[in-house]
Amino acid sequence: MKTGTPGFVGARLGELRETLGLSKLALSDLIDVSRQSLGAWEKGESSPTPDMFRRLCDQLSMPPQYFLREVPAPEASPTFFRVASTATKGARVRAKRMTRWLHELTAHLSEYVELPEVDLPVGLVPSNPLALESGEIEAIADGVRAAWGLGDGPISNVVWLMERHGIIVARMSLDAPKLDGLSCWLDGRPYVVLNADVSAARSRFDAAHELAHVLLHRHLEQRIVNDPTMFAAIERQAHRFAAAFSFPAAAFAREAQPITLDRFIGLKERWRLSAKMMLHRAHDLHLVDDVRRVSLHRTYSARKWNSGEPLDAVQQPDRPRLLSKTIETLLDGGTQSEDELLYGAPFNAQNLARLSGLSKARFSGNVATVHEFQPQLRLLQDLPPSAGVVVPFPTRVHRD
């Protein structure tokens, strides 16, 4: 017979422990309970006493309602990690858990606000995307740009563009330098998480890379994604799409001459893409041969750019705005109070800040620190008429 806290959902505790990167031993020491008891709670075989439940909430800084909600089981596609082979399994698990929390927050907000509909040109993708050759992927990337009216110039804000077309994007520290991002579909909507601990240029390419997975690879079976050889091929496709979408071939051939690292840095100021990405792009488009590519790589390394390129310290990343703007609309318009939002989500202020991009102070009665993207907005003045200028989207509140 179960004893303790009525309605306690043990799976929530396991989910939170994995999100925090805690072992069962570490958590049992933190809250001063045996591992056996902790394991029984997570399995749903028993639950903590009221006193222990309060200690659990206090030590983990989570509101009681978090542990009293069933864990949603959304219809999901495979999860794609943009990750180095040295990234730990724990880092992937934590990032995947945060994506599920992002889905929960979105589901709550969508009860009050009309979020952008998913609008992706899926008709461009064949039934078997694994058979796509490089030229076909280039054509699909060009087709997406055409469908979204972007021309072949720089995109002002890739993340805003993705949000306008129904993709939920979060940018947060993943506490894993080898994990650049991940993406998946949950309940018919794509979700992308980007690592905030990377340069602006790298983050922009990561966003386009995840867009590739969202568009091209949604319907792949998990067994295919889990196969190392097939996954390597999938990643190559996403790389090629990201490069073509970020810097179309025609524009690259027109602007990247002469092919030098200094020329790439000049283009980086305009396109906000890394010189290393452009080096690979030049080779992919047969603008340099293997010998020239090796020479450029050696020069790149000699300049010590592997640890940071010029402009990395000054360029600002494309930050998401949809969730932060939505939350601000609900709170400022009186549709929900802070307490109601924190109860409905059902996370603490730190979690909400991390997921939405708002300042944690916003949930304690202080003035919010909302990113205004001024560096990006100023950059728009320098873009040609063909560039894809992305403007903020309206947020519509459901009315009874």
Secondary structure, DSSP 8 states (H G I E B T S, - for coil): ---SSTT--HHHHHHHHHHHT--HHHHHHHHT--HHHHHHHHHTS----HHHHHHHHHHHT--HHHHTS------B---EEEE-TTS-HHHHHHHHHHHHHHHHHHHHHTTTEE-------GGGS-S-GGG--HHHHHHHHHHHHHHTT-TTS-BS-HHHHHHHTT-EEEEE--S-TTEEEEEEEETTEEEEEEESSS-HHHHHHHHHHHHHHHHHSTT--HHHHHSHHHHHHHHHHHHHHHHHHHS-HHHHHHHS-S--HHHHHHHHHHH---HHHHHHHHHHTTSS-HHHHHHHHHHHHHTTGGG--TTTTT-------HHHHHHHHHHHTTSS-HHHHHHHS---HHHHHHHH---GGGGGTS-------HHHHHHGGGS-TTSB-------EE---
